[in-house]
Amino acid sequence: MKIVILLLAFTMGMGATIKKTSKDIQEAAARAQETYELREYPNVLPVVEVVAPQI
């Protein structure tokens, strides 16, 4: 019984890891596509916000 529970937990953990990796890859592909589309407009740069604590 313990082996079945361990196998189930292992399978669920691997599934969650694969799902998160897939989501991360899709987000990276979306950012790459956006960057590719902006190459047509040389004067358009993505907005970069620099956040730093005040000293």
C-alpha positions as CSV (number, residue, x, y, z in Angstrom):
1,M,0.0,0.0,0.0
2,K,2.9,2.4,0.8
3,I,4.4,1.7,-2.6
4,V,1.2,2.6,-4.3
5,I,0.9,5.9,-2.4
6,L,4.6,6.7,-3.2
7,L,4.1,6.0,-6.9
8,L,1.0,8.1,-6.9
9,A,2.8,11.0,-5.2
10,F,5.7,10.7,-7.5
11,T,3.5,10.7,-10.6
12,M,1.6,13.7,-9.4
13,G,4.8,15.6,-8.6
14,M,6.2,14.9,-12.0
15,G,2.9,15.9,-13.7
16,A,3.0,19.3,-11.8
17,T,6.6,19.9,-12.8
18,I,5.9,19.1,-16.4
19,K,2.8,21.4,-16.4
20,K,4.8,24.3,-14.9
21,T,7.6,23.8,-17.4
22,S,5.1,23.8,-20.3
23,K,3.6,27.1,-19.0
24,D,7.0,28.7,-18.7
25,I,7.9,27.7,-22.2
26,Q,4.7,29.1,-23.6
27,E,5.3,32.4,-21.8
28,A,8.8,32.6,-23.1
29,A,7.6,31.9,-26.6
30,A,5.0,34.7,-26.3
31,R,7.7,37.2,-25.2
32,A,9.9,36.1,-28.1
33,Q,7.1,36.6,-30.5
34,E,6.4,40.1,-29.2
35,T,10.1,40.9,-29.5
36,Y,10.1,39.6,-33.1
37,E,7.2,41.7,-34.0
38,L,8.8,44.8,-32.6
39,R,11.9,44.4,-34.9
40,E,9.9,45.9,-37.7
41,Y,9.8,49.2,-35.7
42,P,13.4,50.1,-34.9
43,N,12.5,53.1,-32.6
44,V,10.0,51.1,-30.5
45,L,11.6,49.6,-27.4
46,P,9.9,47.5,-24.7
47,V,9.2,49.4,-21.5
48,V,11.7,48.5,-18.7
49,E,10.9,49.6,-15.2
50,V,13.8,49.7,-12.7
51,V,12.6,49.4,-9.1
52,A,15.1,49.9,-6.3
53,P,14.7,50.7,-2.7
54,Q,15.5,54.3,-1.6
55,I,18.6,54.6,0.5
